[in-house]
Amino acid sequence: MTQYKLAVLSFTMIFCLMGPIYSNSWASSNSVTDEASPSVRRLTSSQYQEIISDVFGPDIKIGGRFQPDSREDGLLAVGTSRVSVTVSGLTQYEAMARSVAQQVVDEKHRTTLGICKPQREDAADDICAAQFLSRAGLFLFRRPLNDHELNTYVSAAANAATTLKDFYSGLGYGLTGLLASPDFLFRKEVVEPDPMHEGHYRLDAYSKASRLSFFLWNSAPDLALMSAAENGEIHTKAGLDAQVSRMLDSHRIKGGVRAFFTDMLEFDRFAAFSKDSMIFPNFTSGAASDAREQTLLTVIDHLITRRGDYRDLFTTRHTFLTPLLGSVYNLPVPKVTANGAPNQWLPYKFTEGDPHGIGILSHASFLALHSHPGRSSPTLRGKAVRELLLCQHVPDPPGAVEFTVVQDTQSQIYKTARERLDAHANEPMCAGCHKITDPIGLALEIFDSAAGFRTTENGALIDTSGEHNGSAYADAIGLSKALHDDPAVITCIVNKVFAYSIGRSANRSEKDWIEQLTQNFSDNGYQFLELMRRIAASDTFYNVGSPGVQEATIRHGMHAVAIKSREEK
C-alpha cells in the first residue's frame, strides 16, 4: 500500500505541474502565422540520453521505450515541433524517470552533483533536498526553478522520505518529478520585451542558450552557457560570439554534427532494418550497426578533423572500417593493432578507381538502407538522393501499380535492373517518377542490396551510364562528381541545417537570408562548421514574434489536445 500511495503522489505531482504543454501539436508556427514564433519541441531520444549523461554521468542506464518521433519536411528535428505525448507515452516517460532517479540516488551515484549530505539518512531534510533538486532542475529544465516548483519537488521528496524512512529514496521521488515534467521533456521557449528595440520581443536568456546548445551540441546548456544566460552576456554580440566559438571548438561539437547527419540521412531507420540472411549472410545486425557508424565517422573526420569541403563527402576515398565491414566490402581488415590491442575502427583509404571510394553514396549505410531486403533498388536509391541530398520531393507510387516485372530478378528476358525498369516505366502512371529517380540509382547498380560490388547481373553486363543536370556520366564515379558540382546539393544542406536548428522550414521572411547564407557558405569553401557558426551567431536564428503568436498557437494546440483526449476515451 505504501508503494501505491507514493506512485499516486508521483503521478499527481507530474500532472499538476504539466499544464497544457503535453499538447505539443501546436508548435508548428506556420499553422497559425508566418511570423517566426517561440517554439515548443519535444526532446528526441538522443537528446534525452545526452542530457542524462551530461548531468548524472555516462553510466546511468535508461530503461523503457521512447515515444516515437515523427519526420516532417525530411527531418525528425522538425517533427519534434508537431508531436504530442499520449497518456501511454507519459506512463513510459514516468517509468524512465523513476529508473534514472533510482540510479542517481543509489550509493554509487548519489554524490554526482556533490551538493550536500542529509543530517539523517532515515528522515527528510528539506534544506539538503532543495540544494540537490534546485541544482538538478537548473540543468534539466535549462533554467532556474521558481519557488513554487522547487517547493513542490521538495515536498514530494519529504513526504516520500518520511513514509519510507529513507532520505535518498525520498529524494528519488522528487527527482522523478523533475525528469517526468514537461519542462524537461519539452523545450518550451519564453519571450520577453526587447529593451533594445521598443515594441519588439526576444527569447529570454535561458531560452536563447537552450536553442544554441541543442543546435551545436544536441544537448542542454552546460554551466558556462548557463552562466552567460544568468549574467546577460548571451544577449551581447561579444558574449554570444564567445560562446559560439567556445562550443564549436569543443569536442562536443562532434555530437552535434553527428546528430544532424543521423537525422538528415534517416539513420533512425536502422532500428527496423534487416537483410535476407540467406542471400547476404555477412550483413548481420552488427554489420548494419557498423555501416551506420562508418558513415558518421567519415562525416566527422572530413568536416571537423580535416575541415574539408562539404561537397567532397560525395567523392572522398577516406573512411573507417572494421573487420566485419571488411567482409561486406570484401576487403582484408586486420582484427588487432600492431601491439596486439583490439582496435575496432581503422582508418582506410580506398584506392583510386575503386567503386567504393566515391564517398558516402558508396557506403553500405546508404546502399543497403535504400534497397530491399533481398535485392537492390535503383528507384529507392535515386529517390533517396533526390530527397535527402537535393531536397526534391518524389511522389509515392500510385496504389494500383504492378511491380511483377521489377521484382523478377531471375528473369531471362529482362536480366538487369535497367531492363526491368525500362519495361516497368512503359506504364504512363510510372514514367514520370522513374525518370527522375532511376538514372541516379542505376549508376549505383554495381552494388548489390548489401553493398557488395558486381559488374554483371544474370550474366548480363550492368550499364551504369546516365545523365544528371545535363552532365553525362559513365559510372558511379561520374555520378558522384556530378553531385559534387550540383548547386542543389548546397542549397539543400543550407536549408536542412537551418530547419534542423530552428525546428521548422524557413518562412517567407527568411528566404533572402537563406540565400545570403548559401552564398557565404560558398565563399568560405563550403566549410560546414562555418555554416553552423554563421547560423548560431546570427540574429535570424533567434528571431521570435510577439507573445500573441505563442498564445495563438497554444490555444490552437489546446483545442487539438481536447479533440485527442475525446478520441482516446
N, C-alpha and C positions, 0 to 999 in steps of 0.2 A: 504493500500500500504506500509506503514511503516513496519508493521509486516512482510510482504512478503519480503521486502528488507533485513531485519535482518535475516530472515530464510535463504535466499540465501547467505548472508555473513557467517552465521554459517556453512552451508554445504561446502562452498568454502574453508573456513579455514581448515575444517577437511580433505577434500580430498587433499589439497595441502600438508598437513603435513604427510599424511598416507604412502606415498611411496609404496613399493612393499609388505609391511608386511601383508596385508589382504589375500595374497595368502599363508596362513599358511600350506597348504597341503604339503609343502616341509620338514616339521620339523622332519619327521621320519629319523633318522640318518642312519639306515640300508638300506634305499632306494638308497643311494649313496656310502656309505663306511661302513666298520665295525668299523672304528675308532670312539671313543666317540666324539661327536661334540656338540658345543653350541646349545641349544635348543630354539625354539620359541613355546610357548604354550599359547593357548587362556585361559583366566580366566574362571573357572567354575562359575555357577550361585552362588554357596555358597561362593566362594572366592570374587566375586564382592560384594556381600552383606556384607561380613565380613569387607572388606576394607572401604566401605561407612560408616558402623557403627563405625569402629575404628577412622576414620578421622573426620567425621562430627557429630557423635552421633547416638545412637541406635534408636532414634525416627524418623529418616529420612526414609520415605517410598519410596520404589522402585516400580514404576508403569511400566507396559509393559511386554513383553514376551522376554525371553532369547532365543537365537538361540540354537536349540537342541544340546546336547553333543553327542559324538559318543563313543561307547565302543569298545576298541581294546585290544586284549590279556587279556580280562576279566576285564579291568579297564577303567573307564572314564578318569582317570588321564593320561593314555597312549593315549587315543583318542584325548586329547587336543593338542597333538603334530601333529595331522594329519587332523585337521579340518580347514575350512576356514570360512569367513564371506561373505555371499551373499549381493547383493545390498539391498534386502528387510530386511536382518538381520541388515545391517548398519543403515537403517531407524529406526528400533526398538531400537538399541543402542543409537541413537541420541535422540529419544523420551525419553528414560530413563534418559539420561544425562541431558536433559532440565528440566525434572521433579525434579531430585535431586538438580540441581543447583538453581532452583526457591525456593526450600525449604531452602537451605543453606543460601541464601541471604535475606530471609524474616526477619521480625523484631525479631522473636523468636530465630532464629539460627545464625544470621549474626556475632555474636561475638564468634562463636565456636573456631576459630583459634586465636582470640584475637590479631590481628596484629595492626590495626590502625583504625582511623576514617577519612573519607574524609574531606577536607577543606569545601566542599559544597556538600550536598546530591543531588542537582539538576544539577550537572555538572561532567565531567570526572576529575579524579585525578590519573594520571599515577603513581605517587610515591606510593600511598596507594594501588592501584591495583596491582602494581608489588610486593609489600610485601606479599599481600594475595595470589596471584597466584603462586609466587615462593615457598611459604610455602606449599600450597596445592599440587603443582606439585611435590615437593620433595617426598611426601608420595604416590601420585597417580602413578607417573612414577617410583617410587622406586630408584630415582637418582635425582641429581640437574638438573634443566632445563638449557640448554645452552642459550646464549644471544639471538640467533635468535628465539628460541622457546618462550622465555619469551616476547620478543618484539612483536611477532605475537599475543599472547594471550592478552597482554596489549592493543595493538592497537584495537583488536576486542572489548574489554571492553570499550575503549574510544569512538569508533565510535557508539556503541550502546548507551552508556550513553549520548552522545551528541544528538543523534536522539530522545531518549526517555526522555531526561532531568531528568535522574534518575541514580545516580552513582551505586546503588546496582543492578538495573536491568541490567545495562551495565556489571557489574561485573559477573552477572549470565551468560551472553553470553560468557565471557572469560572462566568461569568455565565449561560451557557446552563443549567448545572446548577441554579442558583437559580430561573431562570424556568420550568424544566420540573418543578420539585419540587412534590409535593403540598402542601407547606407554603405555597407561593404560590398554587397553583391552587384550593385548598380553604381555607375559613375554619374552621379547627378551633379550637374554644373549649376553654379549660383552666379547671378549677375548683380552688379551694383552700379550706382551712378558714376560716370567717369568724371573725376574732378578736373581733368584737363580739357574736356570737351562738353560744354554745357548742353544738356538735353540728350546726351548720348550715354550708352551703358557699356560696361566692360565685364569680363569674367572677374570674379574676386580672385585674390592672390592664390588661394589654395586650389581653386578650380583651374587656374592657369597653369600652376605647377603640375597638376594631375594630367591635364591634356598633353603637356610637354613630355612628361615621363612615360606615359603609356605609348606615345608615338615613338620615342627614341629607344626606350628600354623594355617596352611591353610589360611594365610593372608599375607599382605605385612609387611616388617620390621617395627619395632617400632623405636622410637627416639634413644634408647640406641644402637640398632643394626646398625642404620644409622650412628651413631657417630663412632662406631667401624670400619665401612667401610670408613668413611671420613678420620680418622687418621691412617688407615692402620693396626690397631690391628687385624682385622679379618684375615690377611694374616700370622699372627704368630700363632704357635701352642698354646701358652698360651692364647692368645686373643680369638682364636676360641673355645678352650675348655671352657673358662669362659662364652662365650655367649651361648654355647650349654647347659651348666649346668644351667645357669640362665633361659633359656627358658623351659627346662624340669621341673624346679622347679616352674614355673609359673602356675597359674590356667588355663592359656590359652592353655596348653598342652592338656587339655580335648577336646578342639575344634579340635585340630589337629588329635587326636586319633579317635574322633567321625567321622571326615571327611573321614579318611581312611576306617573305618569299614562300613560306609554308602556306600562307593564305592565298597568295596570288596564284601559285602553281597547283592549288587544290590538293595538297598533300594530306588533308584530313581524310580523303577517300581511301587512303591505305588501311584505315581501320576496318574496312569491309572488303578488302582486296584479296584475290586469290587467283592462282593459275591452275590449269589442269595438270595435276601431278603425274598423270600417265604420259602426257606429251612432254612436259617440262619438269622432270624430276629434280633438277638442280635449283629451280626457282621456288624455294621454300619460303615460309613466313620470315625466316631470318634473312634470306636474300632480299626480300621485299623491303625489310627494315633497313638493310644496308644500302639498297638502291636509293631510298629516300635520303638517307644521311649523306651519301656520296654527293648528291647534287647540292645539298645545303652546305657541306664543307667546301665544295668548289666555289659556290657563290661567295661565302665568307672570305675565302682565301683571295679570290680575284678582286672583289670590290673593296675589302678592308685591308688585308695584308699587303696586296700588290698595288692597291689603289688604281685598278685597271679601268679601262673604258667599258661602260655597261654593255655596249654592243658586242664586245668581244666574248661575252658569255655564250654567243652563238657560234664561235669559231675556235675558242681556246682548246688546246690539247692537254692542258694541265688539269689534273684531277687527283682523287684519292681512291684507293682500292683496298679491299680486304681479300683474304684468300677465298672467301665464299663468293664474292663478286668476281674474282678472277675466274672461277669455274663458270660463271654466267657468260663472261666475255671470252672464255677460252684463252685466258692469259695466265702464265705462271706468276703467282704472287707468294712470296715466302711467308711462312707462318710465324717466324720469330725474327728478331733483330740479330745483329752480329754478336751481341753479348749474351744472347740466349733468352732475353726477357721477351715476353709476349708483346706484340705490337699489332693491334687490330688494324689500324689505319696506316697506310703507307702512301706517301706522295708518288704520283705516277704521271708520266708524260707519254701520251700516245705518239707513235712515230708519224712523221708527215705522210699524208696519204691514207692513213688508217681511217676507215669509215667511222669508227667510234671516236675519232678525235675531232669532232665538229661541235664541241660544246654541249650544252645541256640537252639539245634535241636528240643526241645520240646516247644519252644516259638511259640506263634501264628504268629509272624512275618515270621518265616521260614515255618511252616506247611501250613499256609493259602496262602502265596505268591507263593509257589511251589505246587499248586493244581489248579484244575479247579473251576470255579465259583460255581458249584453245586455238585462236587464230588472230592474225594481225588485222588491223582495220585502217586503211588509208583515210577513210571518211572520218573516223574518230580522231585520228592524229591531225588531219587537216583542220577539223573543227576546233581542236584544242589550240592549235597555233593561231587560228583566226580570233578566237575568243580570249584566250589567256594572254597572248603576246601582242596582238594587234587591236584588241578591244572592238572587234567587229562581231555583231550578233549573227549567229547562224540558226535559222528556224529549225524546230524539231520536225522530224519526218511526219507526213500525214499518217493517220491511223490505219488506212487501208492499203499501205504499201506492201508489196510481196517481195520478200528477201531471199527466196529459194535459190536463185541463181548466184547471188553474192555469197551465200553460206555454203555452197557446194564446193569446198576446197579440193575435192578429189576429181572434179570434172575433167574429162579428157577433151572436151570441146573448148571450154574456157579455162585454160590451165593456170593463168596468172590472175592476180587480183585486178590488174588493169583491164584484162579482157572481160572478167566477170562484171566489173563496174561499168564498162562501156555498154555491155548488154543490158544491165540494170537501168542505166541512166537514159535508155531509149524511151522509158516511160515519161511522159510530159511532166507529171507531178514531181518527178525526182530530179530532172535535169538541172534546174536552177541551183539547188543547194550543192549538188555534187560538182558543179562547175567551179565553185569557189573553194571547196574543201579538198577534192581528190587530187588535183595537181600537186599540192603540197604533200599530202600523205603518201602519194605514190613514189615520191623521191626517197621516202624512208622505208620502202618495201624490201630493201636489202636486209632489214632487221625483222626477225620474226616476232611473235607475240611476247617472247621473253627476252628480247634484245639480242638474240643470237644472230650472227652475221651469216648471210647466204647470198648466192648470186643467181640461183635458179629456183623455180617452183614447178613441181610436177614435170621436171626435165626441161622446162622452157626458160630461156634467159629472161631475167627480170629487167624491164625497161624503167629506168628511174629518171628519165628526162622530163622536163616541164618548163613552165614559164611563170614568173612572178613579177607583177607590175611592169611588164614589158621586157624583163630581163630573162633570156633563155638560159637554162642550165642543163647539164647532162646527168647530174647525180646529186646525192645528198650534200656533198661538199659545196657544190654550186648553189644549192638552196640555202645553205647556212650563210653563204656570202651575200646572197640576195636579201635575206632577212636582216643581216648586219647593216646593210645600206638603206633599208626601208625607213623613211621618216615616220611611218605609222608606229613603228616599234618604240620610238622616242616619245611621241605624243601619248601613246598608251601608258607607258611606265610612269610618266609625269602625272597623268590623270589618276592612275591607280594609287600611287603613293599619296596624293592629296586626299583622295576618297578614303583611303585606309586611315590617314591621320585624323580626319575630321568626322568620320562615320557617315558620310553621305557623298554623293557626287557633287561636283562643282555646280553652283547655280548660275543663273544668267549674269548676275553682277560680278561674278568671279572669273568669267571666261577670258577677259583681257589679261588678267593677272596670270592665269594659267598659260596663256600664250607667251607672256614675258618670262615666266618660269621655265618654259620649254626652251626658249632662246638662251637663257642664262645657263641652262644645263648643257647646251651645245657649246657655248662659249668657254665653259670650264672643262671641256674634254670629256663630257659625259661621266663625270665623277659622281658616283651615287651618294657618297657621304656629303658632298657639297650640295646636292639636291635636297637632302634631308636638312642640312643646315639652313639653307635659304628658306625652306618652309617653316622650320621651327623658330626662326628669328624674325619672321615677317609679321606685320600687323594683321594681314588677311587670315592667318592661321587662327588667331584669337578673336576675330570679329564676332560679335553677337548682336542680336536685335534687342528690343526693349523687353522688359518683363512681361508685357502684354502678349508677346509672341509665345513665351513659355506658358503663360496661363491659358492661352487658347489651345495649345497643343495638349496640355494636361487635361483640360475639360474634354477635349476630343478623346483622349485616352481613357478617362473615367467612364465615358459613355460606352467605349468599346469593351472595357472590362466588365461593365454591368451586363452587357449582352453575353459575354463569355461565361459569366457566372450562371446566368439563367440557362445557357445551353448545357453546362456541366451538370446542373441539377436535373 
